[in-house]
């Protein structure tokens, strides 16, 4: 089957607009519209003063450097001077940049149009930001400007945050906010030394008194969550957290963020927490994000089919809501239960820029292709062709196919322009394995990409296991054991006994891999 790479041509450049407002007063009536329909659309506005600081506008949701406007229309009343502006409305629209000159007197009207480059919902994909700390009260405005379909909100954690202490629990638990969007305001964060996870699908906060800065019985806490709430979903918010191999081995992680709050819109902030990285292999900030993704690849190489997710950390990080997001390919009409069920199947794409919809033989990511041994004892060659649509508002640098943790093929955009067929290479398997696609854009300030969840291949019902990746986590477990011994004299004996037992249980799982 021929596979074709589609790119929205108008989306390959960030559209810059230099708009001079030479009216007689200091008021601008600004309207942002969909270029095709002419209808106003919600948008995010970055407005900088000559000093470069973000300008906060009254009576609008504001976070760090941007305002959010739900109606698509805004009356700007500002002191005389010039302002740099940038307008965005979800990854499905182009970006507009320019300069606004505010005169002393008069009123002017200006309309800015954004070209639509993606239609993920129409293609059956629903999106969410799984690390959202913004205000519950602001959410109806924010989700529309960011084009989100499902908006969990972290409202409680183990450091004392509990929005529901002085507010009634929501009924129903998941509410419709119009335009096909649903809000779940009961997400929680459990973060202690060695563990950082977000928790979903609980009917009420599961508060813990564990000190955030200290090691605690994270296994015991998460096991109690799973036992009490079988539908609870635990999302790893930092894949480099120390306890990752323990929690994975004991079946306590449902998904992992491979684009997390450390990856920002115009910055990179990878904290020195958890597993140390190799500074020679990963010397710069962009490489450190790829290092986190390499940890995910090691998990896949060990046979753990854990779906990838993403979260912006907005409300804690500088990111806008939805900057890092996960798209889930739905099996049926959009509903929250179907979202979680299809996420569980691994039918996901994560992104902080490009929008991709990869399929193989009509199947979305997460599908398992079956192979079998032939009569002569050899495996038949299984050749899989990747079909993918791609929409972006930035220039694509390259496309990578990752097979069993290694780059199988790099497809640069210069090559795509020369290739009349725009055909991606097939991926061949003679044994069990997996592969995924990664699309990286040109961005000097940060790391911007889209990554699909894996497609899997199984010969004779046996999942792929790479011994080097298993050893990678065995070494990780050894380091954890040494660290635990070093802390023995600084923690209560009963606490040490419990943590040592957890470590042994997980170690035995890895030894039997």
C-alpha positions as CSV (number, residue, x, y, z in Angstrom):
1,X,0.0,0.0,0.0
2,X,1.3,3.4,-0.9
3,X,1.9,5.7,2.0
4,X,1.7,9.4,1.5
5,X,3.0,12.3,3.5
6,X,0.6,15.2,3.6
7,X,1.7,18.6,4.7
8,X,-0.4,21.8,4.9
9,X,1.8,24.1,2.8
10,X,0.6,27.2,4.5
11,X,1.5,25.8,7.8
12,X,5.2,25.3,7.1
13,X,6.0,28.9,8.1
14,X,5.1,31.0,11.1
15,X,3.1,33.8,9.5
16,X,4.4,37.2,10.6
17,X,2.3,40.3,10.4
18,X,3.5,43.8,11.0
19,X,0.3,45.7,11.8
20,X,0.5,49.5,12.5
21,X,-2.5,50.9,14.3
22,X,-2.4,54.6,13.4
23,X,-5.8,55.6,14.8
24,X,-6.5,58.7,16.8
25,X,-7.1,57.1,20.2
26,X,-5.6,54.5,22.5
27,X,-8.3,51.9,22.0
28,X,-8.0,49.0,19.5
29,X,-11.0,46.7,18.8
30,X,-9.2,43.4,18.0
31,X,-11.0,40.5,16.5
32,X,-9.3,37.1,15.7
33,X,-11.1,35.0,13.1
34,X,-10.8,31.6,11.3
35,X,-9.6,32.5,7.9
36,X,-11.9,30.0,6.2
37,X,-15.1,30.8,8.0
38,X,-14.6,34.4,9.0
39,X,-16.0,33.5,12.5
40,X,-14.3,34.7,15.7
41,X,-12.3,32.1,17.5
42,X,-10.8,32.0,21.1
43,X,-7.2,32.8,21.2
44,X,-4.1,33.3,23.3
45,X,-2.4,36.7,23.2
46,X,1.2,37.5,24.0
47,X,1.6,41.2,24.4
48,X,5.1,42.6,25.2
49,X,6.0,46.1,26.3
50,X,9.2,47.8,24.8
51,X,11.0,46.4,27.9
52,X,10.1,42.9,26.8
53,X,7.8,42.1,29.7
54,X,4.4,40.4,29.3
55,X,1.5,42.8,29.6
56,X,-1.4,41.6,31.7
57,X,-4.8,42.8,30.6
58,X,-7.6,43.3,33.1
59,X,-10.5,40.8,33.7
60,X,-8.8,38.1,31.6
61,X,-7.1,34.8,32.5
62,X,-3.4,35.5,32.6
63,X,-0.4,33.2,33.1
64,X,3.3,34.3,33.2
65,X,3.3,36.0,29.8
66,X,0.0,35.5,28.0
67,X,-3.7,36.4,28.2
68,X,-6.6,34.2,27.1
69,X,-9.6,35.5,25.2
70,X,-12.6,33.3,24.8
71,X,-14.9,35.4,22.7
72,X,-12.5,36.1,19.9
73,X,-12.9,39.8,20.4
74,X,-11.0,42.2,22.6
75,X,-10.9,46.0,23.3
76,X,-7.3,46.9,24.0
77,X,-6.9,50.1,26.0
78,X,-3.2,50.7,26.6
79,X,-0.8,53.5,27.3
80,X,0.8,55.2,24.2
81,X,3.7,53.2,22.8
82,X,4.4,50.1,20.8
83,X,3.9,46.5,21.7
84,X,5.1,43.2,20.2
85,X,2.3,40.7,19.9
86,X,1.8,37.0,19.1
87,X,-1.5,35.3,18.7
88,X,-2.2,31.6,18.9
89,X,-5.3,29.4,19.0
90,X,-4.3,25.7,19.6
91,X,-1.9,23.8,17.4
92,X,-4.5,23.6,14.7
93,X,-4.0,27.2,13.7
94,X,-1.1,29.2,12.4
95,X,0.6,31.8,14.5
96,X,0.5,35.5,13.9
97,X,3.2,37.8,15.0
98,X,3.6,41.6,14.7
99,X,3.9,45.0,16.2
100,X,1.1,47.1,17.6
101,X,1.5,50.9,17.8
102,X,-0.9,52.5,20.2
103,X,-1.5,56.2,19.4
104,X,-2.7,58.9,21.8
105,X,-6.3,59.4,20.7
106,X,-9.0,57.6,18.7
107,X,-10.4,54.2,18.2
108,X,-9.4,51.6,15.6
109,X,-10.6,48.2,14.6
110,X,-8.4,45.4,13.4
111,X,-9.2,41.8,12.4
112,X,-6.5,39.1,12.4
113,X,-7.2,35.9,10.6
114,X,-5.6,32.5,11.5
115,X,-5.4,29.7,8.9
116,X,-6.5,26.3,10.1
117,X,-4.0,23.6,9.5
118,X,-5.3,20.6,11.4
119,X,-8.7,18.9,12.2
120,X,-7.8,16.2,14.7
121,X,-11.3,15.9,16.3
122,X,-12.9,15.5,12.8
123,X,-10.4,12.6,12.2
124,X,-11.5,10.9,15.4
125,X,-8.8,12.1,17.8
126,X,-9.5,13.6,21.2
127,X,-6.8,15.5,23.2
128,X,-6.0,16.3,26.8
129,X,-3.3,17.9,28.9
130,X,-2.5,15.5,31.8
131,X,-0.6,17.9,33.9
132,X,-2.8,20.9,34.5
133,X,-2.7,23.1,37.6
134,X,-4.7,26.1,36.4
135,X,-7.7,27.5,38.2
136,X,-10.9,25.5,38.1
137,X,-12.8,28.8,37.6
138,X,-10.8,29.8,34.6
139,X,-11.1,26.5,32.8
140,X,-14.1,27.1,30.6
141,X,-12.3,30.0,29.0
142,X,-8.9,28.3,28.7
143,X,-9.9,24.9,27.2
144,X,-11.6,26.6,24.2
145,X,-8.6,28.7,23.3
146,X,-6.4,25.7,23.5
147,X,-8.6,23.3,21.5
148,X,-8.7,20.7,24.3
149,X,-11.4,18.0,24.5
150,X,-10.7,16.6,28.0
151,X,-9.4,18.8,30.8
152,X,-8.3,17.1,34.1
153,X,-7.3,19.6,36.7
154,X,-4.9,18.8,39.6
155,X,-6.7,20.2,42.7
156,X,-5.0,18.2,45.5
157,X,-1.6,16.7,46.3
158,X,0.4,15.5,49.3
159,X,2.0,18.8,50.2
160,X,-1.2,20.4,51.6
161,X,-3.0,21.5,48.4
162,X,-6.7,20.6,48.6
163,X,-9.2,22.7,46.7
164,X,-12.0,20.7,48.0
165,X,-11.3,21.4,51.7
166,X,-13.5,24.5,51.4
167,X,-15.5,23.6,48.3
168,X,-18.2,21.0,47.7
169,X,-17.2,18.0,45.6
170,X,-18.5,18.3,42.1
171,X,-21.6,16.3,41.1
172,X,-21.4,14.9,38.5
173,X,-17.8,14.2,38.8
174,X,-17.1,14.8,35.1
175,X,-19.0,17.8,33.6
176,X,-19.6,19.0,30.1
177,X,-18.3,22.5,29.4
178,X,-19.9,22.7,26.0
179,X,-18.4,22.3,22.5
180,X,-17.8,18.6,23.3
181,X,-15.3,19.3,26.1
182,X,-15.4,17.6,29.5
183,X,-13.7,18.8,32.7
184,X,-12.5,16.5,35.5
185,X,-11.5,18.6,38.5
186,X,-10.4,15.8,40.8
187,X,-7.0,14.9,39.5
188,X,-4.2,14.6,42.1
189,X,-0.5,14.7,42.4
190,X,1.6,12.4,44.6
191,X,5.2,13.6,44.7
192,X,7.8,12.4,47.2
193,X,11.5,11.8,46.8
194,X,11.8,9.2,44.1
195,X,8.2,9.3,42.9
196,X,6.2,11.9,40.9
197,X,2.8,10.8,39.5
198,X,-0.6,12.3,38.6
199,X,-3.7,10.3,39.6
200,X,-7.0,10.3,37.8
201,X,-10.5,8.7,38.0
202,X,-11.0,9.1,41.7
203,X,-14.3,10.3,43.1
204,X,-12.6,12.2,45.9
205,X,-9.1,13.3,47.0
206,X,-6.9,10.5,48.3
207,X,-4.8,12.7,50.6
208,X,-1.5,11.6,52.0
209,X,0.7,13.1,54.7
210,X,3.9,12.0,53.1
211,X,6.6,14.7,53.1
212,X,7.3,15.7,49.5
213,X,11.1,16.0,50.2
214,X,11.5,12.6,51.8
215,X,11.4,9.1,50.7
216,X,8.1,7.4,51.5
217,X,6.2,4.2,50.8
218,X,5.0,5.2,47.4
219,X,4.3,1.6,46.5
220,X,2.0,1.2,49.4
221,X,0.2,4.4,48.7
222,X,-0.4,3.6,45.0
223,X,-1.3,0.0,45.8
224,X,-4.0,1.3,48.2
225,X,-5.3,3.6,45.4
226,X,-5.5,0.7,43.0
227,X,-7.2,-1.5,45.5
228,X,-9.8,1.0,46.5
229,X,-10.4,2.4,43.0
230,X,-9.9,-0.2,40.3
231,X,-10.5,2.4,37.5
232,X,-7.8,4.7,38.9
233,X,-5.2,5.8,36.3
234,X,-1.6,6.6,37.4
235,X,0.4,8.7,35.0
236,X,4.1,9.1,35.5
237,X,4.9,12.8,35.4
238,X,8.7,12.4,35.4
239,X,10.0,9.3,33.7
240,X,13.4,9.9,35.2
241,X,12.1,9.5,38.8
242,X,14.1,7.1,40.9
243,X,11.4,4.7,41.6
244,X,10.3,4.1,38.0
245,X,11.6,0.5,37.7
246,X,10.0,-0.4,41.0
247,X,6.6,1.0,40.2
248,X,6.7,-0.4,36.7
249,X,7.7,-3.9,37.9
250,X,4.9,-3.9,40.4
251,X,2.3,-2.8,37.8
252,X,1.6,0.6,39.3
253,X,2.2,2.8,36.3
254,X,-0.6,3.1,33.6
255,X,1.2,5.7,31.3
256,X,4.3,7.8,31.2
257,X,4.8,11.4,30.1
258,X,7.5,11.6,27.5
259,X,6.8,15.3,26.9
260,X,6.5,16.7,30.4
261,X,6.5,20.1,32.2
262,X,10.2,20.4,31.7
263,X,9.7,21.0,28.0
264,X,8.5,24.5,27.5
265,X,7.3,26.8,24.7
266,X,10.4,29.0,24.6
267,X,12.6,27.4,27.2
268,X,14.0,24.1,28.5
269,X,14.1,23.3,32.2
270,X,15.2,19.8,33.0
271,X,15.6,19.5,36.8
272,X,18.3,17.6,38.5
273,X,15.9,15.1,40.0
274,X,15.9,11.4,39.7
275,X,18.1,9.3,37.5
276,X,21.3,11.2,36.5
277,X,21.9,11.4,32.8
278,X,25.1,11.0,30.8
279,X,26.3,14.5,30.0
280,X,28.7,13.2,27.4
281,X,25.9,11.5,25.4
282,X,23.4,14.3,26.2
283,X,25.3,17.5,26.4
284,X,22.6,20.1,25.7
285,X,19.1,20.7,26.9
286,X,17.4,19.3,23.8
287,X,19.4,16.1,24.1
288,X,18.2,15.7,27.7
289,X,14.6,15.6,26.5
290,X,15.7,12.9,24.0
291,X,17.3,11.1,27.0
292,X,14.0,10.9,28.8
293,X,12.4,9.5,25.6
294,X,15.2,6.9,25.5
295,X,14.1,5.7,29.0
296,X,10.7,5.1,27.5
297,X,12.3,3.1,24.6
298,X,14.1,0.9,27.2
299,X,10.7,0.2,28.9
300,X,9.3,-0.9,25.5
301,X,12.3,-3.0,24.9
302,X,11.6,-4.9,28.2
303,X,8.1,-5.8,27.0
304,X,6.2,-3.2,28.9
305,X,3.5,-1.8,26.6
306,X,2.9,1.4,28.5
307,X,1.3,4.2,26.5
308,X,3.0,7.6,26.2
309,X,1.3,10.8,27.4
310,X,2.1,14.4,27.8
311,X,1.5,17.3,30.2
312,X,2.3,21.0,30.2
313,X,2.5,21.6,34.0
314,X,0.7,24.9,33.3
315,X,0.0,26.6,36.6
316,X,3.4,25.5,37.9
317,X,5.6,25.7,34.9
318,X,5.6,28.7,32.5
319,X,3.7,26.8,29.8
320,X,0.3,27.7,28.6
321,X,-2.4,25.1,29.1
322,X,-2.2,22.3,26.5
323,X,1.3,23.2,25.3
324,X,2.3,19.5,25.7
325,X,-0.7,17.3,24.9
326,X,-1.8,13.7,24.2
327,X,-4.2,12.8,21.4
328,X,-6.1,9.6,21.7
329,X,-7.7,7.8,18.6
330,X,-11.2,6.9,19.7
331,X,-12.9,3.7,18.7
332,X,-16.4,5.2,18.8
333,X,-18.2,8.5,19.5
334,X,-16.3,10.8,21.8
335,X,-16.8,10.0,25.5
336,X,-14.6,10.2,28.6
337,X,-14.7,6.4,29.2
338,X,-13.7,5.7,25.6
339,X,-10.8,8.2,26.0
340,X,-9.4,6.2,28.9
341,X,-10.1,2.8,27.2
342,X,-8.3,3.9,24.0
343,X,-5.5,5.4,25.9
344,X,-5.0,2.1,27.6
345,X,-4.8,0.4,24.2
346,X,-1.9,2.8,23.3
347,X,-3.8,4.6,20.5
348,X,-2.0,7.8,21.2
349,X,0.2,10.6,19.8
350,X,1.9,13.1,22.0
351,X,3.0,16.6,20.7
352,X,4.0,20.1,21.5
353,X,3.8,21.2,17.9
354,X,3.2,19.1,14.8
355,X,-0.1,17.1,14.4
356,X,0.3,13.6,13.1
357,X,-2.2,10.8,12.5
358,X,-0.1,7.7,11.7
359,X,-1.7,4.3,10.7
360,X,-0.4,1.0,9.5
361,X,-2.9,-1.0,7.3
362,X,-5.6,1.2,8.7
363,X,-4.7,0.5,12.3
364,X,-3.7,3.3,14.8
365,X,-0.7,3.1,17.2
366,X,-1.0,0.4,19.8
367,X,-2.0,-2.3,17.3
368,X,-0.2,-5.6,17.5
369,X,0.7,-7.2,14.2
370,X,1.1,-11.0,14.3
371,X,3.8,-13.1,12.6
372,X,4.5,-16.8,12.8
373,X,7.3,-19.3,12.3
374,X,7.3,-21.0,8.9
375,X,7.4,-24.8,8.5
376,X,11.2,-24.7,8.0
377,X,11.7,-23.0,11.3
378,X,12.4,-19.5,9.9
379,X,10.3,-16.4,10.4
380,X,8.5,-14.9,7.4
381,X,9.5,-11.3,6.7
382,X,6.8,-8.9,7.9
383,X,6.9,-5.6,6.1
384,X,4.8,-2.7,7.4
385,X,4.2,0.5,5.6
386,X,3.5,3.6,7.6
387,X,0.8,6.0,6.4
388,X,0.7,9.4,8.0
389,X,-1.0,12.8,7.6
390,X,0.9,15.7,9.0
391,X,-0.1,19.3,9.7
392,X,2.2,21.9,11.2
393,X,2.5,25.6,11.7
394,X,6.3,25.4,11.8
395,X,9.0,24.1,9.4
396,X,9.6,20.4,9.8
397,X,13.2,19.5,10.2
398,X,13.0,15.7,9.9
399,X,11.0,12.6,10.5
400,X,12.4,9.6,12.3
401,X,11.2,6.0,12.4
402,X,12.4,4.4,15.7
403,X,12.6,0.6,15.7
404,X,13.3,-1.3,18.9
405,X,14.8,1.8,20.5
406,X,17.1,2.7,17.6
407,X,16.7,5.2,14.7
408,X,15.7,3.0,11.8
409,X,15.3,5.7,9.2
410,X,15.6,9.5,9.1
411,X,13.5,11.3,6.5
412,X,14.6,14.9,6.1
413,X,12.3,17.5,4.6
414,X,14.8,18.3,1.9
415,X,14.4,14.7,0.8
416,X,10.7,14.9,0.9
417,X,10.6,17.8,-1.5
418,X,12.8,15.8,-3.9
419,X,10.6,12.6,-3.6
420,X,7.7,12.9,-6.0
421,X,5.9,10.0,-4.2
422,X,6.5,11.4,-0.7
423,X,6.7,7.8,0.4
424,X,7.9,6.8,3.8
425,X,10.0,3.6,3.9
426,X,8.5,0.3,5.0
427,X,9.6,-1.2,8.3
428,X,10.7,-4.8,8.1
429,X,10.5,-7.4,10.9
430,X,11.9,-10.9,11.0
431,X,11.2,-11.2,14.7
432,X,9.1,-9.6,17.4
433,X,9.6,-5.9,18.0
434,X,8.0,-2.4,17.9
435,X,8.4,0.9,16.0
436,X,7.1,4.4,16.3
437,X,7.4,7.7,14.4
438,X,8.9,11.0,15.7
439,X,8.5,14.3,13.8
440,X,10.8,17.2,14.9
441,X,10.4,20.8,13.9
442,X,13.0,23.5,13.5
443,X,12.9,25.5,16.8
444,X,16.0,27.3,18.1
445,X,14.6,27.9,21.5
446,X,13.2,24.6,22.6
447,X,12.5,21.0,21.6
448,X,9.3,20.7,19.6
449,X,8.1,17.4,18.2
450,X,5.3,14.8,17.8
451,X,5.8,11.2,18.7
452,X,3.4,8.3,18.1
453,X,2.8,5.5,20.5
454,X,4.4,2.2,19.2
455,X,3.1,-0.3,16.8
456,X,4.0,-3.8,17.9
457,X,5.0,-7.0,16.1
458,X,4.7,-10.4,17.7
459,X,6.0,-13.6,16.2
460,X,4.5,-16.8,17.7
461,X,2.9,-14.7,20.5
462,X,6.2,-13.7,22.1
463,X,6.8,-10.0,22.8
464,X,10.1,-8.4,22.1
465,X,12.6,-8.3,25.0
466,X,16.1,-6.7,24.6
467,X,18.6,-8.0,27.1
468,X,20.6,-4.8,27.1
469,X,17.5,-2.8,28.1
470,X,16.7,-5.3,30.9
471,X,20.3,-4.9,32.2
472,X,19.7,-1.1,32.0
473,X,17.0,-1.4,34.6
474,X,18.9,-4.0,36.6
475,X,21.7,-1.5,37.0
476,X,19.1,1.2,37.9
477,X,17.8,-1.2,40.6
478,X,21.3,-1.8,42.0
479,X,21.8,2.0,42.3
480,X,18.5,2.3,44.1
481,X,19.6,-0.5,46.5
482,X,22.9,1.3,47.2
483,X,21.1,4.6,47.8
484,X,18.7,2.9,50.2
485,X,21.5,1.4,52.2
486,X,23.2,4.8,52.5
487,X,19.9,6.2,53.9
488,X,19.4,3.3,56.4
489,X,20.7,5.3,59.4
490,X,18.6,8.4,58.6
491,X,15.2,6.8,58.3
492,X,13.1,5.0,60.9
493,X,13.8,1.2,61.1
494,X,10.2,0.3,60.1
495,X,10.3,2.6,57.1
496,X,13.6,1.1,56.0
497,X,12.2,-2.4,56.4
498,X,9.1,-1.6,54.2
499,X,11.2,0.1,51.5
500,X,13.7,-2.7,51.4
501,X,10.9,-5.2,50.9
502,X,9.5,-3.1,48.1
503,X,12.9,-3.0,46.4
504,X,13.3,-6.8,46.7
505,X,9.9,-7.5,45.2
506,X,10.8,-5.3,42.2
507,X,14.3,-6.7,41.9
508,X,13.0,-10.2,41.7
509,X,10.7,-9.1,38.8
510,X,13.7,-7.7,36.9
511,X,15.9,-10.7,37.6
512,X,13.2,-13.0,36.1
513,X,13.0,-10.9,32.9
